[in-house]
Amino acid sequence: MKMKRVKMLVIFIGVVVLTAGCGGKEALNQHGSESVQLTQGEDPVTVSVLPEDSQERDTMTEGNPLQIAPTDRSRLSFCMTRHIYAGILSRLAATYELPDMELQKDDLYNGIFRMSDNQFAVADVDRDGREELIISYTTASMAGMFEVVYDYNPDTMKLSRELLEFTDMVFYDNGIVKVSESHNHSLSLDIWPYKLYQYNPQSEQYEFFACVSGWDKAFSESMNMLDTFPAELDADGDGILYEIQTDPEFAAETVKYDEADYEAWLSEYMIGAQEIQIDYQPVAYENFKDFTLEHLTLLRQIAEENAQTSQTDIGWLYIRENSLEKAEQYLLQHCAVEWKSNPEFEEEHIGSIDGNEVFSLVYMNAGVLSYRGQKVEDITVFGIYPGMDENTAVTILQSYGFYPFENLENYMITGDGFGNAAVSYEVLNGVVTKVHVSAYCAYAG
C-alpha cells in the first residue's frame, strides 16, 4: 500500500510538538529534471563521518578538555553527501517517488514486485572525487525501467542528475558509461546495440557520443530487407558490419565499419580503461540506515569539540537508540528522576525532581521527549536546555545539523528521511523554557 507523506500535530496539556514517524534525510526544496537545490536553513552546516558517542571514544593526550580523540573532520563532505542520498532512498522506499521524475509503480501497488527488488549503489563512478547515487529501477514494464545517476555537491548544496538511461549500465574509470539498449531493432541478432556516454567535468553530465549496432548480411537477407548489404565495406568478408551513429538525435549518416576498423575506433576511447565494480544493494532501509546516523554522529562530536564542553545528551540518546525507554532509564538511574504515569493521558510518563516536573515522555506514534522549567546537571537535548538564550540555542542546534522546517516557528529538523530528529522549543522573553525532541520522517504514515 502506498505510504503518504504525513505531518502530525500532537497537542496535550499546552505542549505543542510536531512529529512524524521515523527519521531520515535532507529537504529537497526545488524539484527539476536535472538539478535540485538543497537548503538547511540560512546557514547550512556540512557533515562529517561516523565516530562513536563521545563518552565511548578513546581518551587522548593532555591538552584536550574533553579528553577524547579528535574527530576526523575531513569526512564532513562525504557524510553530508550520503545523508542526502539516504533522504532520496527514504523517499523512494516509502512513497515510490524520486525528486525529479514520475515512476511506473502499478506492479508495486498490486504486489507483483517489492521496492527491495530494485537496487542502488553509492560510488564515485565519474571519478570527480565525490560519490554518486545510482538507482536501478526494474519493477516496471520494459518501457518503465531505468537507471539514474545522481550527484550531490556539498559545496553548492546542489543535487544533479548526471544520466538517465536503461538499466544495463557499465561504468569505466575513464568516465565512460556503456548502456545497452532496451530493445534490439538492428539488423543483427549477435551484436546487441549499445550507447556510449562520456562524463564532462565542466557540465557535470554524462554526454552521448556514440551508438553502436550491427548489420548481419545473412540475417537481413533472411528477413527480406530491402537495403543491400554493402559487401565492399566488409574487408574481412564475415558478412558482419558495425554501424556507429554519433548524433544523439540519430540525424547524421551512420558510419559502417568491419570488425578491425570498429575495434580500432573503440580502442581510441577504451584503451587502458578498467570497469568499475559496483556494489548494488536492494532498496531497503537496512542498507542505507547508517548514512544519516553517521552524519548526525559526526556533527554532534564536532559541535562538542567546538564548544569545548561535554554533556549528557538525552535527545541524542533517544534518537541514536531509537528508544524512549533508554532515556527514561538513564534519568532514573543518574539523576534520581521520579517517574509516574499521567492519569489523564496514560501514554505520557512525567519525570520530577524534588517535586518539580522537568521531563515528560509520550509513548505514542514515534514518541516525544520533553525537557522543561530548569536545567538538570549537565542534561541537554542536542546541546540545548531550559534557561538557555534563544539565539544561542538556535546556533547550537544548527551546529548539530538542524535547520528550520518550512514556516513553522521554533521547529527544526535534521532531514526528511528515515533516522532523523525534530526539535521544537518554547520561548519566553528570549529564553528557552521547554524543549521537545522526536524522531522525524516526512514519509512515514
Salt bridges, closest charged atoms under 4 A:
GLU26 OE2 - LYS25 NZ 3.51
GLU26 OE2 - HIS83 NE2 2.09
ASP53 OD1 - ARG300 NH1 2.98
ASP53 OD1 - ARG320 NH1 3.01
GLU97 OE1 - ARG91 NE 3.59
ASP100 OD2 - ARG161 NH1 3.52
ASP128 OD2 - ARG130 NH2 3.40
GLU131 OE1 - ARG82 NE 2.78
ASP151 OD2 - ARG130 NH2 2.72
GLU165 OE2 - LYS195 NZ 3.02
GLU204 OE2 - ARG130 NH2 3.78
GLU243 OE2 - LYS256 NZ 3.90
ASP290 OD1 - LYS289 NZ 3.42
GLU304 OE2 - ARG300 NH2 3.21
GLU305 OE2 - ARG57 NH1 3.76
GLU305 OE1 - ARG73 NH2 3.10
GLU321 OE2 - ARG320 NH2 3.14
GLU321 OE1 - LYS326 NZ 3.46
GLU328 OE2 - HIS349 ND1 3.24
GLU406 OE2 - LYS7 NZ 3.88
GLU426 OE2 - HIS436 NE2 3.13
